[in-house]
Amino acid sequence: MTIICIETSTHVCSAALWQDGVTIKQLINYEGDNHAKLLPQYVKQLVSLAQQQNMQIDAIAIGDGPGSYTGLRIGTGTAKGLCYGWGIPLIPIPTLQILCAAVLAKMPNINEPLCPMIDARRMEIYTALYDTHLQSLTETQACVVDENFAPTKSFYYFGTGASKCQTVLNPLNCHFIDGIVPEAQYMGALAEQRIAQGFSGANVAYYEPCYLKEFIAAPSHIKGLT
């Protein structure tokens, strides 16, 4: 199976060509604000590479968010156009799960819950808990990390919203992992797994990513994370 993976949920823009358990090539930019310019170039290069190697593209995987509204719109529009034009499935992958996959690829021996965090400005984050099998333990939610954030168990936290939480979480014996961002190279296996489980793809006409735009910041006890 050959999949083009697209991740634009944060300031990082990336796309990757994945086939049968291996990332063939990833293109990535960490500077932000260039998604609309860079993503079409990345996709064009990856499609050209696939054609050179006689690969037939079977699906498009898209980072489902939550995250940047603009970034998600750019990635979603590109992915939907490719799927519609080629008549292939659109496979959404939660961005928080992509972050967890990145951590496990680098630190496979972790045995505590994973708490990916995406920056939602100020002291707000988008987050959820995952186990080390990449299964979600809580629903994705928007919350404020402050003195009310008091988990009963330690966990590993990381992602684009994690560094600003250190003063709150480090005294609680939670473990910060630096340098983790959502990258397209970690999406292929997740997409293929969804397809193997019987998922035939999102409705290309009506699919929308997970924006969590209606959230209004307020102190929270974050019940699902305790």
WOQUI-V495496 format. One line per field, one symbol per residue. ss: DSSP state (h for helix, s for strand, l for the rest). psi: psi as a letter, one per 30 degrees, with the letter a starting at -180 (. if undefined). A space follows every 10 residues. Layout:
ss=???
psi=???
//
This chain:
ss=lsssssslll llsssssssl lssssssssl llllhhhhhh hhhhhhhhhh hhllllllss ssslslllhh hhhhhhhhhh hhhhhhllss ssslhhhhhh hhhhhhllll lllssssssl lllsssslls lllllsllll ssssllllll lllllsssll llhhhhhhhh hhllssllll lllhhhlhhh hhhhhhllll llllllllls llllllllll llhhhl
psi=kkkkkkjgfa fkklklkkkh gkjekkkkkg flggeeeeee eeeeeeeeee eeghkkkflk kkjfalbkee eeeeeeeeee eeeeefhllk jkkkeeeeee eeefefifgk gllkikkkkg lbgklkllkl lgggkkfllk lklkjaffji kflllkklaf geefgefeee fghljkjlgk lkkffgfeee eeeeefggkg lljeefkklj ehffkkklkk fiefg.
//
